[in-house]
Amino acid sequence: MSKCGYCGESMDQHMVLKCKKMSNEITKSLYERAACWMADTEDSCLLEETMPKEDVDAYLMDEAFDIMNEIYQIYSESDGGRK
């Protein structure tokens, strides 16, 4: 018999509805954003065509921070604040 991940009670005793937005699943758009970031980190020549070379590293660090923050938010919100 499976148990609820929130309270430990038997799943046949109650139902827990989970908002899709609160799901701890990383979205396709976030995967794509992370993949683009990795590609830009490996070869930043396309970025260098659109911005000064000295701004590329700062842009990549900001983008990495934003991606990691979004991942953190997905997992911390879906956890219901539990640690």
Stockholm file with secondary structure:
# STOCKHOLM 1.0

chainA/1-83         MSKCGYCGESMDQHMVLKCKKMSNEITKSLYERAACWMADTEDSCLLEETMPKEDVDAYLMDEAFDIMNEIYQIYSESDGGRK
#=GR chainA/1-83 SS CCBCTTTCCBTTTCCCCCCGGGCSCCCHHHHHHHHHHHHHHHCCHHHHHHSCHHHHHHHHHHHHHHHHHHHHHHHHHHTTTCC
#=GC SS_cons        CCBCTTTCCBTTTCCCCCCGGGCSCCCHHHHHHHHHHHHHHHCCHHHHHHSCHHHHHHHHHHHHHHHHHHHHHHHHHHTTTCC
//
